[in-house]
């Protein structure tokens, strides 16, 4: 079963503020796997979510982490598979939740599924394809990372190649009393865009 997931709201991270973001991860990770997605630096540049998750895993080793990865947009699924594998080996990626067009996410999920198994793979799904591709090393746990994506209010995954609903997507502002994350659910928290310390203060209330 897909674990309970909670998405870490986007922040703007200046130099030296990673520990403040790790405090947010620890606050959210008491009962759920925390998804690390898009964050920006002080100049407005998008930070790589897999690199950021790996850094946070070192600062919050007791928290289960996942990654909300951008699918499509010029980023091949085979590249996502390798980044996810590296992060999983570092304890930073138990789950990948693909973000983007639902059909593109489903195609990417199919490529990730084959790349997370041993051997050389040739596969084609929509605009995604690999030819004789190997993913070495493999993830440390068979069947990991889990892969899902959002379709409206449903959380989807592939089961034996079939698109299947595995949970619900819930939304809540950080300042409200948000629902408790349940296995299979993705709780998307929204907060004003700002520095990690502002988010940490909101989560501490």
C-alpha positions as CSV (number, residue, x, y, z in Angstrom):
1,X,0.0,0.0,0.0
2,X,1.1,3.5,-0.8
3,X,2.2,5.2,2.5
4,X,0.7,8.4,3.8
5,X,2.2,11.3,1.9
6,X,2.4,15.0,2.7
7,X,3.9,17.6,0.3
8,X,6.4,20.1,1.7
9,X,5.2,23.6,0.6
10,X,7.5,25.5,-1.7
11,X,10.0,27.9,-0.1
12,X,12.7,30.3,-1.2
13,X,16.0,29.1,0.3
14,X,18.9,31.4,0.8
15,X,22.4,30.3,1.7
16,X,22.6,28.7,5.1
17,X,18.8,28.1,5.4
18,X,18.8,24.4,4.7
19,X,18.5,23.5,8.4
20,X,15.3,25.6,8.7
21,X,13.9,23.5,5.9
22,X,15.0,20.3,7.6
23,X,13.0,21.5,10.7
24,X,9.9,21.7,8.5
25,X,10.6,18.2,7.2
26,X,10.9,16.9,10.8
27,X,7.6,18.6,11.8
28,X,5.7,17.1,8.9
29,X,7.4,13.7,9.0
30,X,6.1,12.4,12.3
31,X,3.3,10.4,10.7
32,X,3.9,10.6,6.9
33,X,6.4,10.4,4.1
34,X,7.4,14.0,3.2
35,X,7.5,14.8,-0.5
36,X,10.2,17.2,-1.5
37,X,9.3,19.1,-4.6
38,X,10.0,22.5,-6.2
39,X,11.9,25.1,-4.2
40,X,13.8,28.1,-5.3
41,X,17.0,29.9,-4.4
42,X,17.2,33.6,-3.6
43,X,17.7,34.5,-7.2
44,X,14.5,32.6,-8.2
45,X,16.2,29.6,-9.8
46,X,14.5,26.2,-9.4
47,X,16.5,23.8,-7.2
48,X,16.8,20.2,-8.2
49,X,14.3,18.3,-6.0
50,X,16.4,15.1,-5.9
51,X,19.5,16.9,-4.8
52,X,17.5,18.8,-2.2
53,X,15.9,15.6,-0.9
54,X,19.4,14.0,-0.5
55,X,20.6,17.0,1.5
56,X,17.5,16.9,3.7
57,X,17.9,13.2,4.3
58,X,21.3,13.9,5.8
59,X,19.8,16.5,8.2
60,X,16.6,14.6,9.0
61,X,17.7,10.9,8.9
62,X,14.7,9.7,10.8
63,X,12.1,11.1,8.4
64,X,10.9,9.0,5.4
65,X,11.2,11.1,2.3
66,X,9.8,11.1,-1.2
67,X,10.3,13.3,-4.2
68,X,7.7,15.2,-6.3
69,X,9.4,15.1,-9.7
70,X,8.5,17.1,-12.7
71,X,7.7,14.8,-15.6
72,X,8.0,15.8,-19.2
73,X,9.1,19.4,-19.8
74,X,12.2,18.1,-21.6
75,X,13.1,15.7,-18.7
76,X,13.2,12.1,-19.9
77,X,11.8,9.4,-17.6
78,X,15.0,7.5,-17.8
79,X,16.8,10.5,-16.3
80,X,14.2,10.7,-13.5
81,X,14.7,6.9,-12.9
82,X,18.4,7.4,-12.4
83,X,18.0,10.4,-10.2
84,X,15.4,8.6,-8.1
85,X,17.6,5.6,-7.8
86,X,20.5,7.7,-6.5
87,X,18.3,9.4,-4.0
88,X,16.8,6.1,-2.9
89,X,20.3,4.7,-2.2
90,X,20.9,7.8,-0.1
91,X,17.7,7.2,1.9
92,X,16.0,10.2,0.3
93,X,13.4,8.7,-2.0
94,X,11.0,6.0,-0.9
95,X,8.3,7.4,-3.3
96,X,8.3,9.3,-6.5
97,X,5.1,11.4,-7.3
98,X,5.3,12.6,-10.8
99,X,4.0,16.1,-11.5
100,X,2.6,17.2,-14.8
101,X,0.1,16.2,-17.5
102,X,-1.6,12.9,-16.3
103,X,-1.0,11.1,-19.6
104,X,2.7,12.1,-19.6
105,X,3.0,11.0,-16.0
106,X,1.5,7.6,-16.7
107,X,3.9,7.1,-19.6
108,X,6.9,8.2,-17.4
109,X,5.7,5.8,-14.7
110,X,5.8,2.9,-17.1
111,X,9.4,3.7,-18.0
112,X,10.4,4.1,-14.3
113,X,8.8,0.7,-13.6
114,X,11.1,-1.1,-16.1
115,X,14.2,1.0,-15.1
116,X,13.8,-0.1,-11.5
117,X,14.2,-3.7,-12.4
118,X,17.6,-5.4,-13.4
119,X,18.6,-5.8,-17.0
120,X,18.7,-3.9,-20.3
121,X,15.3,-2.5,-21.3
122,X,13.7,-1.4,-24.5
123,X,10.3,0.1,-24.1
124,X,8.1,2.8,-25.5
125,X,5.2,4.6,-23.9
126,X,3.8,7.8,-25.5
127,X,6.7,10.2,-26.0
128,X,8.9,8.2,-23.5
129,X,11.2,5.5,-24.8
130,X,14.4,3.7,-23.8
131,X,16.5,1.4,-26.0
132,X,18.8,-1.1,-24.4
133,X,18.8,1.1,-21.2
134,X,20.4,-0.1,-18.0
135,X,19.9,1.5,-14.6
136,X,23.0,0.7,-12.5
137,X,23.2,0.5,-9.6
138,X,19.6,-0.6,-8.9
139,X,17.6,0.7,-6.0
140,X,18.5,-1.0,-2.7
141,X,15.0,-2.3,-2.1
142,X,13.1,-4.4,-4.7
143,X,9.9,-2.5,-5.7
144,X,11.2,0.8,-4.6
145,X,10.8,3.7,-5.1
146,X,7.0,3.5,-5.4
147,X,5.7,5.7,-8.3
148,X,2.5,7.6,-8.4
149,X,0.9,10.7,-10.0
150,X,-2.1,12.9,-9.6
151,X,-5.2,12.8,-11.7
152,X,-7.6,15.4,-10.4
153,X,-8.4,14.4,-6.8
154,X,-7.1,10.9,-7.3
155,X,-3.6,9.5,-6.7
156,X,-2.8,7.0,-9.3
157,X,-0.2,4.2,-9.8
158,X,0.5,1.4,-12.2
159,X,-0.4,-2.1,-11.0
160,X,0.7,-4.8,-13.4
161,X,0.8,-2.1,-16.1
162,X,-2.8,-0.9,-15.4
163,X,-3.5,2.6,-14.3
164,X,-5.1,2.2,-10.8
165,X,-6.4,4.6,-8.1
166,X,-4.2,4.1,-5.0
167,X,-5.5,7.0,-2.9
168,X,-6.9,10.5,-2.7
169,X,-5.4,13.9,-3.0
170,X,-6.3,16.3,-0.2
171,X,-5.6,20.0,0.1
172,X,-5.3,22.3,3.1
173,X,-3.6,25.6,4.0
174,X,-0.9,25.3,6.6
175,X,-2.6,27.7,9.0
176,X,-5.8,25.5,9.1
177,X,-6.3,22.3,11.0
178,X,-5.4,19.9,8.2
179,X,-6.7,16.4,8.0
180,X,-4.5,13.6,9.2
181,X,-2.5,11.9,6.5
182,X,-3.8,8.3,5.9
183,X,-2.1,5.5,4.0
184,X,-2.7,6.1,0.3
185,X,-3.5,9.8,0.7
186,X,-1.5,12.7,-0.5
187,X,-1.9,15.9,1.6
188,X,-0.9,19.0,-0.3
189,X,-0.3,21.8,2.1
190,X,-0.3,25.4,0.8
191,X,1.6,28.3,2.4
192,X,2.6,31.8,1.4
193,X,5.9,31.7,-0.6
194,X,8.7,32.7,1.7
195,X,11.8,31.5,3.6
196,X,11.9,28.1,5.3
197,X,11.9,29.8,8.8
198,X,8.4,31.3,8.0
199,X,7.1,27.9,7.1
200,X,8.7,26.4,10.2
201,X,6.9,29.0,12.4
202,X,3.6,28.2,10.8
203,X,4.0,24.5,11.3
204,X,5.0,25.0,14.9
205,X,1.6,26.6,15.8
